[in-house]
Amino acid sequence: MSFSTLPVPTFDRPFGVYLFDHFDDLVSKLTGGRFVPSKFDFVAGETFFSTPVPVLGAIVLYYVVIFGGQHILKTNNFRPLVLNGLFQLHNLLLTILSLTLVTLMAEQLIPMIHKHGLYYAICDPGAWTQQMVVLYYLNYLTKFTEFIDTLFLVVKQKRLTFLHTYHHGATALLCYTQLIGLTSISWVPITLNLFVHVVMYWYYFLAARGIRVWWKEWVTRFQIIQFILDLSFIYFATYQKLVHNFAPSLPHCGDCAGTPLATISGCVIISSYLVLFIAFYIEVYKKSSKKAKVVRRVRGGVAAKVNEYVYLDKQTLQSNYDSNTGSPLPVPRQRNLRSTKKKI
């Protein structure tokens, strides 16, 4: 095959070919025709996980299982499980899934923004296309799959942080409110989150294989940058909606698609993420405490602390780590008792 016969990327076909058609065929065959992406229609009250009761029930069950399971394991002195092979597989699959979804979304968004502009893509109801909705829905379902992250922490008997547990439950709820709220701007936080997840889960996969990388701190930085960009778009869209409906004399571009519930939940939840992640970043990267120095050095690094809390109690810190550098102290060698016996 010569280079002249290869598909040429354009604004209408960013990857040279229409990937969604291939995705549609593959998923249709894998599901035996039970789920055909090109024919999917999200209908609140009819589609799987499209009503409040099962969604809230799944989130409540998540918290019951992880905190109940943690309590049972600790009170009964069960030994921590490793499950490194399953952990690697879990992270590899989420890496591939995140990369697939963000690529398919980029294929839809690039021609849309090129033809109609960025404001249309984030605020016009016309941006709520069938192809984007099916990708939104698949991304929404992955949020429940990501609950498994916490189950790994529970069986490993790692300490659960508020940041980690709150983030998983709140994100599932956030995706639900945006789906039923028909918010065209949904693609902004979703695509940024998928990009971050490609990097994050790939990092966890490598760390589980014992491969250390220089860019581990950027996992957390990307998460913070993601929330800053999210809120820039969301606050802009919220301003447009509020001004259009309540103060139309003020300068604005026009209305922005989405229900009030979706608007409020998006602002509140993502704002809370930004605050929590910045607090986390300052705690570990900017403080000079002994604990911070140790955490920066442990296997998996600080970035992994978002999903895997490195529990270091006070006695362990005082006994095993240097107070200035955070490096492990050398283990004293046992003296050979036989060599110290007096000769008779």
N, C-alpha and C positions, 0 to 999 in steps of 0.2 A: 504493500500500500504506500503510495507516494503522499508527500505532505499536501499536495494540491487537492487530494480527495478527502482530507480530514475536515470535519465540520468546523466552520469558522464562528467563533463567538460574536454575538451582536447584542444590542440592548434588548431585542425581543427574545433572543435565545442566548442567555449569558454563558451557557456551557456548550453552545453549538448544537446540542440536541435537546429535546424537551424531556427532561428527566421524569417529570410527573407521570407521563404516559407509561414509562417503564416501571415506575413505582406502582402504578395502578395495576398493571398486569401481574407483577410479582405478588403483591398483597392479595389480589383476587385469587390467584392460584394457590397460595399458601393457606388461605382460609376456605378453600373450596367454594368460592363465590358467595360466602356468607357475609363478607365485608368487602365492598367494592368502593375504594376511595372516591372515584369520579361520580358515584351515585349517592354518596353520603349526604344526609341532611340532618343537621342538629335541630331537634324539636324538643323544647323544654317540656318535661312531663312525660315524654315518650322514649327518648334516647336513654341508653344505659347511663346511669349516674348523672341524670339531668334534673333531679329534684333535691330539695334540701335535706330530707330525712336520711337517705342512704349516704349522702356526702358527709353530713355532720356525724352520722353514725360511724362511718369508716374512720374519721378523724378521732372521735372519742375512743374507738376501739384501739387505734394506734397508741394513744397515751395509756390506756389501761394495760395493754400488752407489754409495752416497754417498761413502765414503772412497776407494774405488777411482777413482770418477769425478773426485773432487777432485784426486787425485794425477795422473791422466792429463792433466787440463786445465792444471794448473800446470806440469808438467814439459815439456809440449809448447807452452807459451806461447799457448794459445788465447785469443782475446778473449772477455771476459765477454758473455753474452747478456742482453738486457733482458726480452723476452717480457712486456711490461707488460699487453698485452691479455689474454693467457692467465692471467696472475696475477690480474687483476681478475675474470675469469670464475670462476676456481677459488675465490676468496674469496666471491664472491656466491653461488655454488652451495652452499658449505658453510654460509653464513649462513642460506639458505632451508631447507636440510636440517636444521640444528640447531634452528631455530625450529619446524619441522613436528614433529619428534620430541618436543621438550620440551612442546609444546602438547598432543599426543596423550597423553603421560604424565600431564600435569596433569589431563586429562579422566578418566583412570583413578584417579588417586590421591585427588583431592578427595572423591568419594563414598565411597571405601574408608576414608579417615581419618575422615570424618564419621560413618560407620556403626559402625566397629570400633575407632577410636582409633589413635594414632600407634604404640604398641607393637606392635599387630597388624600394621601396615603394614611395620614394619622387621624383625620377628622371626617372625611366624607363617608356616608353610608355605602357608597359604591365600592369602597375598598374592602368591604366585608364580603369577599367573593367565596364561592363554593370551595375552591381549592384551598384558600387560606383557612376556612372554617374547619375542614377536615384535618389540617395540620395543627390548628389550635387544639382540636379535640384530642388528637393523639398525644400531643404534648401534655395536655391535662391529665390523661390516663397515666403518663409516666410519673407524675407527681406522687401517685399512690405506690407505684413500683419503687420509688426512691425511699419509701418508708423502711425498706429492707436495710438501708444504710444503718439505721438505728438498731435494728435487730442484731446486726453484726457486733455493734458496740456492747449490747446487752450480754450476748453469749461470751464475748471476750472479757466481760466484767470491767469495762472501761467506765469512767465517770461520765455521766451525761450532762452537758451544759444546757443552760436555758437557750442560748443562741441556736444550738443545733436542733433541739426538740421543737422550739417555737417556730423556727424557720420552715421545717417540713410541714407541719400542720397548717400554718398560715398560707403557705404557697399553694397547697391544694385548694384551700378555700378561695384564695385570690383568683386562681384560674377559673374556678366555677363561676364566681360573680362576673367575670369578664365575658365568659361564654354566654350566659343568659342575659347579660347587659348589652350585647352587640356593640362592643367598643372596638372601633376600627384601629385604635392606637395599640391594641393588644400586641401587635407584632413587635413593637419596640422592646418592651421588657422580655418578651419571649425569645426573640432572636439573640439578644444580648445574653440572656441567661443560658441559652443553648450553647453559645460560643464559650462562655465561661465553663460550662459543664464538660465540654469537649476537653478543655485544658485540665480541669480539675480531676475528672475521673481517669484521664490518661495518666496524670501524676500519681493518683492513688494506685493504679495498676502497676506502674513502674516501682513505686515505693514498696508495694507488696512483694515484688520480685527481688527486692534488695538493691534496686538501681537508684543511685542518688543523682539528682539533677541540680544544676545551678540556679534554675528559675523557680524554685519552690515558693519563694516569697511573693512572686508575681501572681500566684494563684489567688492570694488574699487581695493583692492590689487590684487585680482585674475585677474581683467581686465588688470592691468599693467603687471603682470607676463605673461599673455597671449600674449601681444604684444612683450615682450622681447623674448619669446620662438619662436613666429612667425618669428620675424626678424632674429633670429639666423639661423633658417632653410632656410628662403628665401634668405638671403645674401650668405649662403653656396651654395644653388642651383644656384644663379645668378653668383657666381664666377665660378662654374663648366661650365656654359653655355658660359660665356665670354671667359674664357681661352681656352676652347675646340675649339671655333670658331675663335678666334683672336690671341691667343698665346699658341698653343698646346705644345710648349716646356716646359712651366711651369708645376709644379706638380699639378695634378688634377686627379679626379676619372673617368671622362668621361663627355659626354654631359648630359644635363638635359632637359626633355620634356617640351614643352611650347613655345608659340610664343613670339617674342620680346615685343609686346604690353602687353601681360599678365605679362611678367617679370617686365617691367617698372611700370605698374600700381600697381602691388602688392607691389613693393618696396616703391613707393612714398606714396600710400594711408596708408599702415600700419605703415610706419615711422611717418607720420603725426599724426596717432592715439596715438602712444607712446608719442610723444612730448606733445600733448594736455592733455593726461591723467596724465602725470607726473606733468605738470603745475597745473592742477586741484588739484591733491593730495597735492602738496606743499602749494597751496593757502589756502586750508581748514584745513589740518591736521597739518601743520608745522608752520603756521603763528600764532601769538598770538594776532591778532586783535580782537576787540570786535565782529565783524561780524562772524569771524571764530568760536569763542566760542559759539555764539548763534546758528549757523547752526549745530554745533555738538550736540546740545541739542534738536533741534526741532524734532517733530514726523516724523519718516521716516529716520532721520539721514542723515549723509553726503553721504552715498552710494546712497540714493535716489536722491541726487542733480544731479547725472549724468542724470537721466531721469525726474527729477522734481525739477526745480530751486526754492529754497526757497527765495522769494523776501523779503528783509528787508530794508526798506528805512532808511535814516539817522535819521529822526525824530523819527521813531519807535524805533530804537536802543537806542537813547539818552533818550527817555521817559520811556521805559518799561523794560530795561535790565541792570543788574549790569555790570559795565565796567571791573571788575576784573574777575568775574567767568562766565559771560555770562548767568547767571540764571535770570529768570523773577523776576522783583521786585514785592513785595507784593502790592496788590491792596488796597489803603486806604479805610477804612470802612466809610460809610456815617454816620455822626452824626445824632442821632434822634432829630429832631427839637422840637418835643413835650416835650422832657425831659429837654430842655434848656429854656423853657418858664418860666418866673418869675411867682411866685405865687402871686396872688393878694389877 
